[in-house]
Amino acid sequence: MPFIKLLKSDKKLLCAVILGFIFIFSFICFLAGFKGRRYYFTFEEAGSARKIVEVRKIPSEKYRTKLECYVEELILGPSVQRAVPVFPVGTKVLFCHESNRIVYINISEEAVTGLTAVDVEKEDEYKKKYGKTVLQVRYEQLRENIKKNFSDVKEVNLFIDGNFTFGEEIPRS
């Protein structure tokens, strides 16, 4: 009871105690609401060569690695309309596996069949500017995103509908 009398008589102490409780309460709420890790996603801006960076929290899922969750989210595309998805809408991740710092990703055939008229127009532009196809540029964008968020990854091998497309050569046995 003497502490309560002290609080009633000293207004500065009362304010300090109230602010302390507010700080502790807000810190606990922050920790309780923090589910997942922050990841960075880089997409091209439609109509320009600028990059748009998004930051998202991806919660951990039971029976799935962080890399699998990240690749799924990346393939889903950007959350802003002015950004271009890495692969066409409708592309699905068939599998994603990491072994010896090499990532193996197999995506559905929509990555090729879902190319839009804009992508076909960009094909000539990309060949002149970069000496690469639209698909090669998209693979590099996928690889850069993964390497930026998972520094232990050495290489990314991409398969489309089960067929090896880009990455390190895979030794045949």
C-alpha positions as CSV (number, residue, x, y, z in Angstrom):
1,M,0.0,0.0,0.0
2,P,2.8,2.5,0.6
3,F,3.7,2.2,-3.2
4,I,0.1,3.2,-4.1
5,K,0.3,6.2,-1.8
6,L,3.6,7.2,-3.4
7,L,2.1,7.0,-6.9
8,K,-0.8,9.2,-5.8
9,S,1.4,11.8,-4.4
10,D,4.1,11.8,-7.2
11,K,2.6,12.5,-10.7
12,K,5.9,11.9,-12.5
13,L,6.4,8.5,-11.0
14,L,2.8,7.6,-11.9
15,C,3.4,8.7,-15.6
16,A,6.6,6.6,-15.7
17,V,4.9,3.5,-14.4
18,I,2.0,3.9,-16.8
19,L,4.4,4.4,-19.8
20,G,6.4,1.3,-18.6
21,F,3.2,-0.8,-18.6
22,I,2.2,0.4,-22.0
23,F,5.7,-0.4,-23.4
24,I,5.7,-3.9,-21.9
25,F,2.2,-4.5,-23.2
26,S,3.0,-3.3,-26.7
27,F,6.2,-5.4,-26.8
28,I,4.3,-8.5,-25.8
29,C,1.7,-7.8,-28.5
30,F,4.5,-7.3,-31.0
31,L,6.1,-10.6,-30.2
32,A,2.8,-12.5,-30.2
33,G,1.9,-11.0,-33.7
34,F,5.3,-11.8,-35.2
35,K,4.7,-15.1,-37.0
36,G,7.0,-15.9,-39.9
37,R,10.2,-14.3,-41.3
38,R,10.6,-11.3,-43.6
39,Y,11.5,-12.1,-47.2
40,Y,12.2,-9.8,-50.1
41,F,10.6,-10.2,-53.5
42,T,11.9,-8.3,-56.6
43,F,9.6,-7.9,-59.6
44,E,9.9,-5.9,-62.8
45,E,7.6,-2.9,-63.2
46,A,5.3,-3.1,-66.2
47,G,6.4,-0.9,-69.0
48,S,9.8,-0.1,-67.6
49,A,13.1,-1.6,-66.5
50,R,12.6,-0.5,-62.9
51,K,12.5,-3.1,-60.1
52,I,9.8,-3.2,-57.5
53,V,10.8,-4.7,-54.1
54,E,8.1,-6.1,-51.8
55,V,8.7,-7.3,-48.3
56,R,6.4,-10.1,-47.0
57,K,6.2,-12.2,-43.9
58,I,5.9,-15.8,-44.7
59,P,4.8,-18.0,-41.8
60,S,6.5,-21.4,-41.3
61,E,4.4,-24.4,-42.2
62,K,4.6,-27.8,-40.8
63,Y,6.2,-30.4,-43.2
64,R,7.4,-27.6,-45.6
65,T,10.7,-25.9,-45.7
66,K,11.1,-22.1,-45.7
67,L,12.5,-22.4,-49.2
68,E,9.4,-24.2,-50.5
69,C,7.1,-21.6,-48.9
70,Y,9.2,-18.8,-50.4
71,V,9.2,-20.3,-53.9
72,E,5.4,-20.8,-53.8
73,E,4.9,-17.2,-52.8
74,L,7.3,-15.9,-55.5
75,I,5.5,-17.9,-58.2
76,L,2.1,-16.6,-57.1
77,G,3.4,-13.1,-58.1
78,P,3.4,-9.6,-56.9
79,S,0.8,-8.0,-54.7
80,V,0.9,-4.7,-56.6
81,Q,-0.8,-4.4,-60.0
82,R,2.0,-2.5,-61.7
83,A,4.5,-5.3,-61.2
84,V,5.0,-8.2,-63.5
85,P,5.0,-11.8,-62.1
86,V,8.1,-13.8,-62.5
87,F,6.2,-16.5,-64.4
88,P,2.7,-16.2,-66.0
89,V,-0.4,-16.4,-63.8
90,G,-1.5,-20.0,-63.4
91,T,2.1,-21.4,-63.1
92,K,2.3,-23.9,-60.2
93,V,5.3,-25.3,-58.3
94,L,5.3,-29.0,-58.8
95,F,8.3,-29.6,-56.5
96,C,11.0,-27.7,-54.8
97,H,14.0,-29.4,-53.2
98,E,17.4,-28.4,-51.9
99,S,20.4,-30.7,-51.8
100,N,24.0,-29.8,-51.3
101,R,23.2,-26.1,-51.6
102,I,21.6,-26.7,-55.0
103,V,17.9,-26.0,-55.4
104,Y,15.8,-28.0,-57.8
105,I,12.5,-26.4,-58.8
106,N,9.9,-28.0,-61.2
107,I,7.1,-25.7,-62.3
108,S,4.1,-26.4,-64.5
109,E,4.0,-25.9,-68.2
110,E,2.0,-22.7,-67.8
111,A,5.3,-21.0,-67.4
112,V,5.7,-21.4,-71.2
113,T,2.1,-21.8,-72.5
114,G,0.9,-18.8,-70.4
115,L,3.2,-16.3,-72.1
116,T,1.2,-13.2,-73.0
117,A,1.3,-11.0,-76.1
118,V,3.4,-8.6,-74.1
119,D,5.9,-11.3,-73.4
120,V,6.1,-12.2,-77.2
121,E,6.7,-8.5,-77.9
122,K,9.4,-8.3,-75.3
123,E,11.2,-11.4,-76.8
124,D,12.8,-9.3,-79.6
125,E,13.6,-6.5,-77.1
126,Y,15.3,-8.9,-74.7
127,K,17.3,-10.6,-77.5
128,K,18.6,-7.2,-78.7
129,K,19.2,-5.8,-75.2
130,Y,20.4,-8.8,-73.2
131,G,20.9,-11.5,-75.8
132,K,18.4,-13.6,-73.9
133,T,14.9,-14.9,-74.2
134,V,12.0,-13.9,-71.9
135,L,12.2,-17.3,-70.2
136,Q,16.0,-16.9,-69.5
137,V,15.4,-13.4,-68.0
138,R,12.6,-14.9,-65.8
139,Y,14.8,-17.7,-64.7
140,E,17.5,-15.2,-63.7
141,Q,15.0,-13.2,-61.8
142,L,13.9,-16.4,-59.9
143,R,17.5,-17.2,-59.2
144,E,18.4,-13.7,-58.0
145,N,15.3,-13.7,-55.6
146,I,16.2,-17.0,-54.1
147,K,19.9,-16.2,-53.7
148,K,19.1,-12.8,-52.1
149,N,16.9,-14.5,-49.4
150,F,18.8,-17.7,-49.0
151,S,22.5,-16.9,-49.0
152,D,23.6,-20.6,-48.6
153,V,22.1,-21.5,-52.0
154,K,24.9,-22.0,-54.6
155,E,22.8,-22.8,-57.7
156,V,19.2,-23.0,-58.8
157,N,18.1,-25.6,-61.4
158,L,14.8,-25.0,-63.1
159,F,12.6,-27.7,-64.6
160,I,9.4,-27.0,-66.6
161,D,6.9,-29.8,-66.6
162,G,9.7,-32.3,-65.6
163,N,12.2,-31.2,-68.3
164,F,15.5,-29.6,-67.3
165,T,15.5,-26.0,-68.6
166,F,18.1,-23.8,-66.8
167,G,20.9,-24.2,-64.2
168,E,24.0,-26.3,-63.8
169,E,24.3,-29.3,-66.0
170,I,23.0,-32.4,-64.3
171,P,25.2,-35.4,-64.7
172,R,23.4,-38.3,-66.3
173,S,24.0,-41.8,-64.8
